[in-house]
Amino acid sequence: MYIDTTLLAKAQKVIPNPNILINLVSKRVWQLRNGADPLVQPTEKSLENTALREIIDHKISYSL
């Protein structure tokens, strides 16, 4: 697993709470591994980076 720190920093600006960010990325990675279609062009080597890019591009969000 390789997480691009640049993408992580950008995602933290969108979702500043680290607990929410980790949970959102984890859930999205699980969905991608189980056949969900990526919402961005999957050019990354890891699903974690794809999930981060989806967050950065505001393709996925959360509610409390």
mmCIF file of the N, C-alpha and C atoms, coordinates in Angstrom:
data_MODEL
# 
_entry.id   MODEL 
# 
loop_
_atom_site.group_PDB 
_atom_site.id 
_atom_site.type_symbol 
_atom_site.label_atom_id 
_atom_site.label_alt_id 
_atom_site.label_comp_id 
_atom_site.label_asym_id 
_atom_site.label_entity_id 
_atom_site.label_seq_id 
_atom_site.pdbx_PDB_ins_code 
_atom_site.Cartn_x 
_atom_site.Cartn_y 
_atom_site.Cartn_z 
_atom_site.occupancy 
_atom_site.B_iso_or_equiv 
_atom_site.pdbx_formal_charge 
_atom_site.auth_seq_id 
_atom_site.auth_comp_id 
_atom_site.auth_asym_id 
_atom_site.auth_atom_id 
_atom_site.pdbx_PDB_model_num 
ATOM 1   N N  . MET A 1 1  ? 0.843   -1.172 0.000   1.00 0.00 ? 1  MET A N  1 
ATOM 2   C CA . MET A 1 1  ? 0.000   0.000  0.000   1.00 0.00 ? 1  MET A CA 1 
ATOM 3   C C  . MET A 1 1  ? 0.889   1.236  0.000   1.00 0.00 ? 1  MET A C  1 
ATOM 4   N N  . TYR A 1 2  ? 0.633   2.112  -0.920  1.00 0.00 ? 2  TYR A N  1 
ATOM 5   C CA . TYR A 1 2  ? 1.374   3.365  -1.017  1.00 0.00 ? 2  TYR A CA 1 
ATOM 6   C C  . TYR A 1 2  ? 0.380   4.508  -1.001  1.00 0.00 ? 2  TYR A C  1 
ATOM 7   N N  . ILE A 1 3  ? 0.501   5.388  -0.022  1.00 0.00 ? 3  ILE A N  1 
ATOM 8   C CA . ILE A 1 3  ? -0.365  6.561  0.046   1.00 0.00 ? 3  ILE A CA 1 
ATOM 9   C C  . ILE A 1 3  ? 0.471   7.783  -0.292  1.00 0.00 ? 3  ILE A C  1 
ATOM 10  N N  . ASP A 1 4  ? 0.039   8.496  -1.308  1.00 0.00 ? 4  ASP A N  1 
ATOM 11  C CA . ASP A 1 4  ? 0.713   9.717  -1.743  1.00 0.00 ? 4  ASP A CA 1 
ATOM 12  C C  . ASP A 1 4  ? 0.448   10.813 -0.705  1.00 0.00 ? 4  ASP A C  1 
ATOM 13  N N  . THR A 1 5  ? 1.501   11.301 -0.072  1.00 0.00 ? 5  THR A N  1 
ATOM 14  C CA . THR A 1 5  ? 1.347   12.300 0.990   1.00 0.00 ? 5  THR A CA 1 
ATOM 15  C C  . THR A 1 5  ? 0.799   13.627 0.462   1.00 0.00 ? 5  THR A C  1 
ATOM 16  N N  . THR A 1 6  ? 1.047   13.928 -0.792  1.00 0.00 ? 6  THR A N  1 
ATOM 17  C CA . THR A 1 6  ? 0.495   15.142 -1.390  1.00 0.00 ? 6  THR A CA 1 
ATOM 18  C C  . THR A 1 6  ? -1.027  15.030 -1.476  1.00 0.00 ? 6  THR A C  1 
ATOM 19  N N  . LEU A 1 7  ? -1.515  13.875 -1.914  1.00 0.00 ? 7  LEU A N  1 
ATOM 20  C CA . LEU A 1 7  ? -2.956  13.658 -1.976  1.00 0.00 ? 7  LEU A CA 1 
ATOM 21  C C  . LEU A 1 7  ? -3.565  13.672 -0.580  1.00 0.00 ? 7  LEU A C  1 
ATOM 22  N N  . LEU A 1 8  ? -2.871  13.091 0.374   1.00 0.00 ? 8  LEU A N  1 
ATOM 23  C CA . LEU A 1 8  ? -3.364  13.069 1.748   1.00 0.00 ? 8  LEU A CA 1 
ATOM 24  C C  . LEU A 1 8  ? -3.509  14.486 2.295   1.00 0.00 ? 8  LEU A C  1 
ATOM 25  N N  . ALA A 1 9  ? -2.521  15.339 2.048   1.00 0.00 ? 9  ALA A N  1 
ATOM 26  C CA . ALA A 1 9  ? -2.575  16.724 2.522   1.00 0.00 ? 9  ALA A CA 1 
ATOM 27  C C  . ALA A 1 9  ? -3.739  17.475 1.878   1.00 0.00 ? 9  ALA A C  1 
ATOM 28  N N  . LYS A 1 10 ? -3.978  17.243 0.594   1.00 0.00 ? 10 LYS A N  1 
ATOM 29  C CA . LYS A 1 10 ? -5.097  17.901 -0.091  1.00 0.00 ? 10 LYS A CA 1 
ATOM 30  C C  . LYS A 1 10 ? -6.431  17.407 0.461   1.00 0.00 ? 10 LYS A C  1 
ATOM 31  N N  . ALA A 1 11 ? -6.528  16.107 0.724   1.00 0.00 ? 11 ALA A N  1 
ATOM 32  C CA . ALA A 1 11 ? -7.769  15.540 1.270   1.00 0.00 ? 11 ALA A CA 1 
ATOM 33  C C  . ALA A 1 11 ? -8.031  16.063 2.681   1.00 0.00 ? 11 ALA A C  1 
ATOM 34  N N  . GLN A 1 12 ? -6.973  16.314 3.437   1.00 0.00 ? 12 GLN A N  1 
ATOM 35  C CA . GLN A 1 12 ? -7.131  16.844 4.790   1.00 0.00 ? 12 GLN A CA 1 
ATOM 36  C C  . GLN A 1 12 ? -7.688  18.267 4.772   1.00 0.00 ? 12 GLN A C  1 
ATOM 37  N N  . LYS A 1 13 ? -7.484  18.977 3.691   1.00 0.00 ? 13 LYS A N  1 
ATOM 38  C CA . LYS A 1 13 ? -8.078  20.313 3.563   1.00 0.00 ? 13 LYS A CA 1 
ATOM 39  C C  . LYS A 1 13 ? -9.577  20.210 3.307   1.00 0.00 ? 13 LYS A C  1 
ATOM 40  N N  . VAL A 1 14 ? -10.011 19.144 2.647   1.00 0.00 ? 14 VAL A N  1 
ATOM 41  C CA . VAL A 1 14 ? -11.427 18.934 2.376   1.00 0.00 ? 14 VAL A CA 1 
ATOM 42  C C  . VAL A 1 14 ? -12.124 18.376 3.619   1.00 0.00 ? 14 VAL A C  1 
ATOM 43  N N  . ILE A 1 15 ? -11.477 17.405 4.274   1.00 0.00 ? 15 ILE A N  1 
ATOM 44  C CA . ILE A 1 15 ? -12.019 16.780 5.488   1.00 0.00 ? 15 ILE A CA 1 
ATOM 45  C C  . ILE A 1 15 ? -10.940 16.881 6.563   1.00 0.00 ? 15 ILE A C  1 
ATOM 46  N N  . PRO A 1 16 ? -10.965 17.933 7.371   1.00 0.00 ? 16 PRO A N  1 
ATOM 47  C CA . PRO A 1 16 ? -9.891  18.165 8.330   1.00 0.00 ? 16 PRO A CA 1 
ATOM 48  C C  . PRO A 1 16 ? -9.868  17.199 9.526   1.00 0.00 ? 16 PRO A C  1 
ATOM 49  N N  . ASN A 1 17 ? -10.973 16.548 9.819   1.00 0.00 ? 17 ASN A N  1 
ATOM 50  C CA . ASN A 1 17 ? -11.009 15.618 10.936  1.00 0.00 ? 17 ASN A CA 1 
ATOM 51  C C  . ASN A 1 17 ? -10.362 14.296 10.510  1.00 0.00 ? 17 ASN A C  1 
ATOM 52  N N  . PRO A 1 18 ? -9.215  13.921 11.118  1.00 0.00 ? 18 PRO A N  1 
ATOM 53  C CA . PRO A 1 18 ? -8.509  12.715 10.671  1.00 0.00 ? 18 PRO A CA 1 
ATOM 54  C C  . PRO A 1 18 ? -9.302  11.429 10.872  1.00 0.00 ? 18 PRO A C  1 
ATOM 55  N N  . ASN A 1 19 ? -10.113 11.362 11.911  1.00 0.00 ? 19 ASN A N  1 
ATOM 56  C CA . ASN A 1 19 ? -10.906 10.153 12.139  1.00 0.00 ? 19 ASN A CA 1 
ATOM 57  C C  . ASN A 1 19 ? -11.935 9.957  11.034  1.00 0.00 ? 19 ASN A C  1 
ATOM 58  N N  . ILE A 1 20 ? -12.596 11.020 10.646  1.00 0.00 ? 20 ILE A N  1 
ATOM 59  C CA . ILE A 1 20 ? -13.587 10.936 9.571   1.00 0.00 ? 20 ILE A CA 1 
ATOM 60  C C  . ILE A 1 20 ? -12.900 10.607 8.252   1.00 0.00 ? 20 ILE A C  1 
ATOM 61  N N  . LEU A 1 21 ? -11.774 11.251 7.990   1.00 0.00 ? 21 LEU A N  1 
ATOM 62  C CA . LEU A 1 21 ? -11.043 11.003 6.741   1.00 0.00 ? 21 LEU A CA 1 
ATOM 63  C C  . LEU A 1 21 ? -10.616 9.545  6.645   1.00 0.00 ? 21 LEU A C  1 
ATOM 64  N N  . ILE A 1 22 ? -10.049 9.000  7.707   1.00 0.00 ? 22 ILE A N  1 
ATOM 65  C CA . ILE A 1 22 ? -9.596  7.603  7.700   1.00 0.00 ? 22 ILE A CA 1 
ATOM 66  C C  . ILE A 1 22 ? -10.770 6.664  7.472   1.00 0.00 ? 22 ILE A C  1 
ATOM 67  N N  . ASN A 1 23 ? -11.876 6.913  8.172   1.00 0.00 ? 23 ASN A N  1 
ATOM 68  C CA . ASN A 1 23 ? -13.041 6.041  8.022   1.00 0.00 ? 23 ASN A CA 1 
ATOM 69  C C  . ASN A 1 23 ? -13.627 6.123  6.616   1.00 0.00 ? 23 ASN A C  1 
ATOM 70  N N  . LEU A 1 24 ? -13.674 7.316  6.055   1.00 0.00 ? 24 LEU A N  1 
ATOM 71  C CA . LEU A 1 24 ? -14.215 7.489  4.708   1.00 0.00 ? 24 LEU A CA 1 
ATOM 72  C C  . LEU A 1 24 ? -13.333 6.797  3.669   1.00 0.00 ? 24 LEU A C  1 
ATOM 73  N N  . VAL A 1 25 ? -12.031 6.965  3.784   1.00 0.00 ? 25 VAL A N  1 
ATOM 74  C CA . VAL A 1 25 ? -11.112 6.307  2.844   1.00 0.00 ? 25 VAL A CA 1 
ATOM 75  C C  . VAL A 1 25 ? -11.210 4.791  2.991   1.00 0.00 ? 25 VAL A C  1 
ATOM 76  N N  . SER A 1 26 ? -11.246 4.301  4.222   1.00 0.00 ? 26 SER A N  1 
ATOM 77  C CA . SER A 1 26 ? -11.338 2.853  4.452   1.00 0.00 ? 26 SER A CA 1 
ATOM 78  C C  . SER A 1 26 ? -12.600 2.263  3.845   1.00 0.00 ? 26 SER A C  1 
ATOM 79  N N  . LYS A 1 27 ? -13.717 2.933  4.070   1.00 0.00 ? 27 LYS A N  1 
ATOM 80  C CA . LYS A 1 27 ? -14.978 2.434  3.522   1.00 0.00 ? 27 LYS A CA 1 
ATOM 81  C C  . LYS A 1 27 ? -14.959 2.463  1.997   1.00 0.00 ? 27 LYS A C  1 
ATOM 82  N N  . ARG A 1 28 ? -14.419 3.530  1.430   1.00 0.00 ? 28 ARG A N  1 
ATOM 83  C CA . ARG A 1 28 ? -14.383 3.636  -0.033  1.00 0.00 ? 28 ARG A CA 1 
ATOM 84  C C  . ARG A 1 28 ? -13.457 2.592  -0.641  1.00 0.00 ? 28 ARG A C  1 
ATOM 85  N N  . VAL A 1 29 ? -12.313 2.343  -0.008  1.00 0.00 ? 29 VAL A N  1 
ATOM 86  C CA . VAL A 1 29 ? -11.394 1.304  -0.495  1.00 0.00 ? 29 VAL A CA 1 
ATOM 87  C C  . VAL A 1 29 ? -12.093 -0.052 -0.463  1.00 0.00 ? 29 VAL A C  1 
ATOM 88  N N  . TRP A 1 30 ? -12.838 -0.322 0.606   1.00 0.00 ? 30 TRP A N  1 
ATOM 89  C CA . TRP A 1 30 ? -13.587 -1.578 0.701   1.00 0.00 ? 30 TRP A CA 1 
ATOM 90  C C  . TRP A 1 30 ? -14.564 -1.687 -0.466  1.00 0.00 ? 30 TRP A C  1 
ATOM 91  N N  . GLN A 1 31 ? -15.274 -0.591 -0.764  1.00 0.00 ? 31 GLN A N  1 
ATOM 92  C CA . GLN A 1 31 ? -16.229 -0.591 -1.871  1.00 0.00 ? 31 GLN A CA 1 
ATOM 93  C C  . GLN A 1 31 ? -15.524 -0.841 -3.205  1.00 0.00 ? 31 GLN A C  1 
ATOM 94  N N  . LEU A 1 32 ? -14.384 -0.179 -3.415  1.00 0.00 ? 32 LEU A N  1 
ATOM 95  C CA . LEU A 1 32 ? -13.640 -0.360 -4.668  1.00 0.00 ? 32 LEU A CA 1 
ATOM 96  C C  . LEU A 1 32 ? -13.130 -1.789 -4.803  1.00 0.00 ? 32 LEU A C  1 
ATOM 97  N N  . ARG A 1 33 ? -12.642 -2.362 -3.726  1.00 0.00 ? 33 ARG A N  1 
ATOM 98  C CA . ARG A 1 33 ? -12.160 -3.750 -3.767  1.00 0.00 ? 33 ARG A CA 1 
ATOM 99  C C  . ARG A 1 33 ? -13.283 -4.728 -4.060  1.00 0.00 ? 33 ARG A C  1 
ATOM 100 N N  . ASN A 1 34 ? -14.497 -4.359 -3.706  1.00 0.00 ? 34 ASN A N  1 
ATOM 101 C CA . ASN A 1 34 ? -15.637 -5.243 -3.904  1.00 0.00 ? 34 ASN A CA 1 
ATOM 102 C C  . ASN A 1 34 ? -16.434 -4.912 -5.157  1.00 0.00 ? 34 ASN A C  1 
ATOM 103 N N  . GLY A 1 35 ? -15.812 -4.207 -6.091  1.00 0.00 ? 35 GLY A N  1 
ATOM 104 C CA . GLY A 1 35 ? -16.401 -4.038 -7.405  1.00 0.00 ? 35 GLY A CA 1 
ATOM 105 C C  . GLY A 1 35 ? -17.031 -2.696 -7.729  1.00 0.00 ? 35 GLY A C  1 
ATOM 106 N N  . ALA A 1 36 ? -17.011 -1.750 -6.806  1.00 0.00 ? 36 ALA A N  1 
ATOM 107 C CA . ALA A 1 36 ? -17.578 -0.431 -7.105  1.00 0.00 ? 36 ALA A CA 1 
ATOM 108 C C  . ALA A 1 36 ? -16.746 0.257  -8.182  1.00 0.00 ? 36 ALA A C  1 
ATOM 109 N N  . ASP A 1 37 ? -17.409 0.987  -9.032  1.00 0.00 ? 37 ASP A N  1 
ATOM 110 C CA . ASP A 1 37 ? -16.707 1.737  -10.072 1.00 0.00 ? 37 ASP A CA 1 
ATOM 111 C C  . ASP A 1 37 ? -16.076 2.987  -9.467  1.00 0.00 ? 37 ASP A C  1 
ATOM 112 N N  . PRO A 1 38 ? -14.820 3.265  -9.822  1.00 0.00 ? 38 PRO A N  1 
ATOM 113 C CA . PRO A 1 38 ? -14.196 4.508  -9.337  1.00 0.00 ? 38 PRO A CA 1 
ATOM 114 C C  . PRO A 1 38 ? -14.879 5.724  -9.941  1.00 0.00 ? 38 PRO A C  1 
ATOM 115 N N  . LEU A 1 39 ? -14.943 6.796  -9.165  1.00 0.00 ? 39 LEU A N  1 
ATOM 116 C CA . LEU A 1 39 ? -15.587 8.030  -9.606  1.00 0.00 ? 39 LEU A CA 1 
ATOM 117 C C  . LEU A 1 39 ? -14.605 8.993  -10.269 1.00 0.00 ? 39 LEU A C  1 
ATOM 118 N N  . VAL A 1 40 ? -13.336 8.631  -10.295 1.00 0.00 ? 40 VAL A N  1 
ATOM 119 C CA . VAL A 1 40 ? -12.291 9.378  -10.994 1.00 0.00 ? 40 VAL A CA 1 
ATOM 120 C C  . VAL A 1 40 ? -11.521 8.383  -11.851 1.00 0.00 ? 40 VAL A C  1 
ATOM 121 N N  . GLN A 1 41 ? -10.772 8.889  -12.805 1.00 0.00 ? 41 GLN A N  1 
ATOM 122 C CA . GLN A 1 41 ? -9.956  8.010  -13.639 1.00 0.00 ? 41 GLN A CA 1 
ATOM 123 C C  . GLN A 1 41 ? -8.915  7.314  -12.759 1.00 0.00 ? 41 GLN A C  1 
ATOM 124 N N  . PRO A 1 42 ? -8.958  5.984  -12.644 1.00 0.00 ? 42 PRO A N  1 
ATOM 125 C CA . PRO A 1 42 ? -8.044  5.271  -11.735 1.00 0.00 ? 42 PRO A CA 1 
ATOM 126 C C  . PRO A 1 42 ? -6.626  5.152  -12.294 1.00 0.00 ? 42 PRO A C  1 
ATOM 127 N N  . THR A 1 43 ? -5.840  6.199  -12.137 1.00 0.00 ? 43 THR A N  1 
ATOM 128 C CA . THR A 1 43 ? -4.451  6.163  -12.615 1.00 0.00 ? 43 THR A CA 1 
ATOM 129 C C  . THR A 1 43 ? -3.482  5.839  -11.488 1.00 0.00 ? 43 THR A C  1 
ATOM 130 N N  . GLU A 1 44 ? -3.989  5.747  -10.277 1.00 0.00 ? 44 GLU A N  1 
ATOM 131 C CA . GLU A 1 44 ? -3.127  5.512  -9.128  1.00 0.00 ? 44 GLU A CA 1 
ATOM 132 C C  . GLU A 1 44 ? -2.812  4.024  -8.990  1.00 0.00 ? 44 GLU A C  1 
ATOM 133 N N  . LYS A 1 45 ? -1.716  3.736  -8.333  1.00 0.00 ? 45 LYS A N  1 
ATOM 134 C CA . LYS A 1 45 ? -1.332  2.354  -8.101  1.00 0.00 ? 45 LYS A CA 1 
ATOM 135 C C  . LYS A 1 45 ? -2.076  1.742  -6.924  1.00 0.00 ? 45 LYS A C  1 
ATOM 136 N N  . SER A 1 46 ? -2.644  2.576  -6.058  1.00 0.00 ? 46 SER A N  1 
ATOM 137 C CA . SER A 1 46 ? -3.354  2.037  -4.898  1.00 0.00 ? 46 SER A CA 1 
ATOM 138 C C  . SER A 1 46 ? -4.779  2.561  -4.860  1.00 0.00 ? 46 SER A C  1 
ATOM 139 N N  . LEU A 1 47 ? -5.643  1.747  -4.325  1.00 0.00 ? 47 LEU A N  1 
ATOM 140 C CA . LEU A 1 47 ? -7.034  2.154  -4.183  1.00 0.00 ? 47 LEU A CA 1 
ATOM 141 C C  . LEU A 1 47 ? -7.174  3.278  -3.166  1.00 0.00 ? 47 LEU A C  1 
ATOM 142 N N  . GLU A 1 48 ? -6.266  3.333  -2.213  1.00 0.00 ? 48 GLU A N  1 
ATOM 143 C CA . GLU A 1 48 ? -6.282  4.410  -1.224  1.00 0.00 ? 48 GLU A CA 1 
ATOM 144 C C  . GLU A 1 48 ? -6.110  5.761  -1.903  1.00 0.00 ? 48 GLU A C  1 
ATOM 145 N N  . ASN A 1 49 ? -5.189  5.842  -2.854  1.00 0.00 ? 49 ASN A N  1 
ATOM 146 C CA . ASN A 1 49 ? -4.967  7.098  -3.577  1.00 0.00 ? 49 ASN A CA 1 
ATOM 147 C C  . ASN A 1 49 ? -6.165  7.450  -4.451  1.00 0.00 ? 49 ASN A C  1 
ATOM 148 N N  . THR A 1 50 ? -6.810  6.447  -5.019  1.00 0.00 ? 50 THR A N  1 
ATOM 149 C CA . THR A 1 50 ? -8.017  6.699  -5.802  1.00 0.00 ? 50 THR A CA 1 
ATOM 150 C C  . THR A 1 50 ? -9.105  7.277  -4.897  1.00 0.00 ? 50 THR A C  1 
ATOM 151 N N  . ALA A 1 51 ? -9.270  6.708  -3.713  1.00 0.00 ? 51 ALA A N  1 
ATOM 152 C CA . ALA A 1 51 ? -10.264 7.215  -2.758  1.00 0.00 ? 51 ALA A CA 1 
ATOM 153 C C  . ALA A 1 51 ? -9.930  8.647  -2.342  1.00 0.00 ? 51 ALA A C  1 
ATOM 154 N N  . LEU A 1 52 ? -8.666  8.936  -2.110  1.00 0.00 ? 52 LEU A N  1 
ATOM 155 C CA . LEU A 1 52 ? -8.262  10.301 -1.746  1.00 0.00 ? 52 LEU A CA 1 
ATOM 156 C C  . LEU A 1 52 ? -8.585  11.278 -2.873  1.00 0.00 ? 52 LEU A C  1 
ATOM 157 N N  . ARG A 1 53 ? -8.327  10.882 -4.109  1.00 0.00 ? 53 ARG A N  1 
ATOM 158 C CA . ARG A 1 53 ? -8.625  11.757 -5.243  1.00 0.00 ? 53 ARG A CA 1 
ATOM 159 C C  . ARG A 1 53 ? -10.120 12.000 -5.375  1.00 0.00 ? 53 ARG A C  1 
ATOM 160 N N  . GLU A 1 54 ? -10.933 10.978 -5.066  1.00 0.00 ? 54 GLU A N  1 
ATOM 161 C CA . GLU A 1 54 ? -12.379 11.158 -5.101  1.00 0.00 ? 54 GLU A CA 1 
ATOM 162 C C  . GLU A 1 54 ? -12.814 12.185 -4.053  1.00 0.00 ? 54 GLU A C  1 
ATOM 163 N N  . ILE A 1 55 ? -12.186 12.152 -2.892  1.00 0.00 ? 55 ILE A N  1 
ATOM 164 C CA . ILE A 1 55 ? -12.497 13.126 -1.841  1.00 0.00 ? 55 ILE A CA 1 
ATOM 165 C C  . ILE A 1 55 ? -12.061 14.522 -2.272  1.00 0.00 ? 55 ILE A C  1 
ATOM 166 N N  . ILE A 1 56 ? -10.864 14.639 -2.797  1.00 0.00 ? 56 ILE A N  1 
ATOM 167 C CA . ILE A 1 56 ? -10.334 15.936 -3.237  1.00 0.00 ? 56 ILE A CA 1 
ATOM 168 C C  . ILE A 1 56 ? -11.233 16.550 -4.307  1.00 0.00 ? 56 ILE A C  1 
ATOM 169 N N  . ASP A 1 57 ? -11.731 15.724 -5.224  1.00 0.00 ? 57 ASP A N  1 
ATOM 170 C CA . ASP A 1 57 ? -12.588 16.206 -6.312  1.00 0.00 ? 57 ASP A CA 1 
ATOM 171 C C  . ASP A 1 57 ? -14.057 16.333 -5.892  1.00 0.00 ? 57 ASP A C  1 
ATOM 172 N N  . HIS A 1 58 ? -14.320 16.134 -4.602  1.00 0.00 ? 58 HIS A N  1 
ATOM 173 C CA . HIS A 1 58 ? -15.670 16.243 -4.047  1.00 0.00 ? 58 HIS A CA 1 
ATOM 174 C C  . HIS A 1 58 ? -16.651 15.272 -4.712  1.00 0.00 ? 58 HIS A C  1 
ATOM 175 N N  . LYS A 1 59 ? -16.151 14.096 -5.103  1.00 0.00 ? 59 LYS A N  1 
ATOM 176 C CA . LYS A 1 59 ? -16.997 13.068 -5.692  1.00 0.00 ? 59 LYS A CA 1 
ATOM 177 C C  . LYS A 1 59 ? -17.696 12.255 -4.606  1.00 0.00 ? 59 LYS A C  1 
ATOM 178 N N  . ILE A 1 60 ? -17.085 12.178 -3.422  1.00 0.00 ? 60 ILE A N  1 
ATOM 179 C CA . ILE A 1 60 ? -17.717 11.517 -2.293  1.00 0.00 ? 60 ILE A CA 1 
ATOM 180 C C  . ILE A 1 60 ? -17.653 12.457 -1.083  1.00 0.00 ? 60 ILE A C  1 
ATOM 181 N N  . SER A 1 61 ? -18.612 12.303 -0.219  1.00 0.00 ? 61 SER A N  1 
ATOM 182 C CA . SER A 1 61 ? -18.668 13.154 0.971   1.00 0.00 ? 61 SER A CA 1 
ATOM 183 C C  . SER A 1 61 ? -19.218 12.329 2.126   1.00 0.00 ? 61 SER A C  1 
ATOM 184 N N  . TYR A 1 62 ? -19.491 12.973 3.214   1.00 0.00 ? 62 TYR A N  1 
ATOM 185 C CA . TYR A 1 62 ? -20.011 12.286 4.393   1.00 0.00 ? 62 TYR A CA 1 
ATOM 186 C C  . TYR A 1 62 ? -21.036 13.184 5.081   1.00 0.00 ? 62 TYR A C  1 
ATOM 187 N N  . SER A 1 63 ? -21.808 12.579 5.940   1.00 0.00 ? 63 SER A N  1 
ATOM 188 C CA . SER A 1 63 ? -22.715 13.348 6.781   1.00 0.00 ? 63 SER A CA 1 
ATOM 189 C C  . SER A 1 63 ? -22.713 12.718 8.161   1.00 0.00 ? 63 SER A C  1 
ATOM 190 N N  . LEU A 1 64 ? -22.928 13.536 9.152   1.00 0.00 ? 64 LEU A N  1 
ATOM 191 C CA . LEU A 1 64 ? -22.952 13.049 10.529  1.00 0.00 ? 64 LEU A CA 1 
ATOM 192 C C  . LEU A 1 64 ? -24.376 12.950 11.041  1.00 0.00 ? 64 LEU A C  1 
# 
